[in-house]
Amino acid sequence: GWIVGGWTRPYSHRTRGILLRTRDGGRSWTRLPNLRLPRLNAIHFVDPLHGWAVGENSTLYPSGIFLTQDGGTSWTMVVQAPSQPWLAGDFYDATAGLVIGAGGRVARVTPVKAESIGQPAWGTRRLNAIKLAGPDRAWLVGDGGLVAVSHDTGRNWHPPAGPLPLENPGQLDFRTIAVLGDQCW
């Protein structure tokens, strides 16, 4: 298991990331030493060796997207990417995924670049979570009752087919989403 986070220094806005790992179900945690990453917001491993981390950008790490191929011992920055904070991401495998960022931005990620795929119709509402549900379908949630689904790997986003059973969904902020097959929570 993994935990990521970090802090931002007041005034200078310098960020510092932290990665913690457990190999015994959470009974003990180890901090990965000598990592100089910015504050991290999400982590996703696709197998024991290959994982992704997304977070704040910095002068040293302008993309804020990182890949490990050795179980978290070392991290490589995705070199070509919009310079902005990334809030969350989900990944198909060690070669591709989607990330969401500040200002409602969605980007497709590979080990060498993150390519913005536009800013959909929700404007600048904060996006909080994204979940891939197959080779083409993705879900995301955010503030102001935002729930959207894409059937073309994030190029186009639409509200779900049915209405949410809520009186005023625009007054809610959705923080996370889970998807299993055609079921979504």
N, C-alpha and C positions, 0 to 999 in steps of 0.2 A: 504494500500500500504506500501511497504518496500523499504528502501535504505540501502545498506551495503557498507562499505569501510574501511578505516583506513590508517595507516601510518607505516613506518619502520624507526627506529632511525638510523642515520648514525653511522658508526663504530661498534656499539654494535649489530646491525641488529635485535634488539628487535622490535617486531611488536605489534600493538594495534588496535583492531577492533572497529568499530562503527556500531550501528544499529539504524536507524531512522524509525518511524512508523507514518502513518497518518490514521485517521479514518473518515476524512471528505473530501476525494477527493483531498488532497494536500493543503488545505487552511492553515493547521497548522501541524507541525511535532513535535514528541516527541522523545527524545533520551532515549533509554532504559538504566537506571542507573545501576551501579555496575556490569556491565558485563566485565569480564576480558578475552576476546577472542582475538586471533590474528587478523591481518588484514584479512578482508573477501572480496571475489571476486564475490560471487553470492549467491542468496537466492531464495528459491522456496517453496511456501506454497501449500499444496494439499487440505487443508480445513482451516477453521478459527483457529483450534487448532494445527494442525500438519504441521511442516515446516522443511526444511533443509537449512543449510548454509555451504558453502565451502570456504576455503581460505588458508592462509599461515599456515605452521606448526610452532610450537615453542617447546621449552623444556617442557613447561607445557602442551601443547596440540600437541603431535607429529603427530596425524593423520590429523588435519586441517579440519575435517568433523564433523558437529554438527547437532543434531536433537532437536526440541522442540515439546512438547506435550501439552503445556499450552498457546499457542498463542504468544510465544516469550518471556514470562516472565523469563523462565530459559532455558538453553541449555545444552545438554549432548553430550559429545564427543563420536564418534564412536571409540571404544577402539582398535580394531585390524585393522590396515591399514598401507600401505606403508608410511613411513615418508617422505613426499614431499609436495610442494605447489600444491594445486588444483585450477584450473583456472575457471572451470564452471561445472555445473551439471544439470541434469533433472531427475525427479522422477515420477514413476508411481503412487505412493501413499505413505503412511506413513511407508511402509515396504521395499521399494526397488527402486533403480534408478541406473544411471550411472554417473560417474564423469570423467573429463579429467584433466590431470595434465601436469606438466613440462616434457619435454623430450618426448612428444607424448604418454604418458601412459593413458590407459583407465582402469577403475576399476568398478566393480559391487558393489553396496553398500546396506547393510541392517543396521538396528539399532545397531548391535553389531560388524560388520566388513565390511571392504572394501577389496575386493579381486581383485588383478590385473588380467586382462584377456589378458595380453600380450601387446607387442608393435608392432603394425601393420607396414606395409611396408613403411609408409611415413617417417620413420627415426625419426629425432629429430625436425622436423618442429613444430612450436608452434601451438597448437590447441586452438581455440578461443571460440567455442560454440558447444553445443550438444543439440539435440532435439529428444525426444522419440515420435514415431508416431504409437503407437499401442503396443500390447503385445510383439512383436518380432522385430519390425523395429525401427532403430535409424539412425539419420543423424548427421554428424559433419562437421565443416568447420574449416579452419586454414590458416596459411600463405602459400605463394607460390601457391595460387590458389587451395588449397586442398579442395575438396568436396568428402565425402565418405558416403556410406550407408551400414548398416548392416541389414540382414534379420534373424539373430539369436541372438538377444539381445546383440550385441557387440562382439561376439566371432570372427567373420570374417568381414572384411570391404572390400568394392569394390568401384570403381568409379561409378557414376550414369550411367544408361543405355545409355543415349544420351550425346553427347558432349556439352560442354558449348559454347554458341554463342559469344565467345571472341577470339580476335586475339592472345593474349599472356596471357592466364590465369595464368601462372606461375609467372608473374610479379605483380599479385594482392594478397592482403591479405584479406581474408574474415573474418569478425568480428562476425557476428551473423546470425542466420537462423530461419525461421518460417516455420512450417509445419501444414497443415490442410488437413487431409485425404491423397489423392494422390498428392496434390499440395504443392510445396516447393518454398520458396522465399529466 
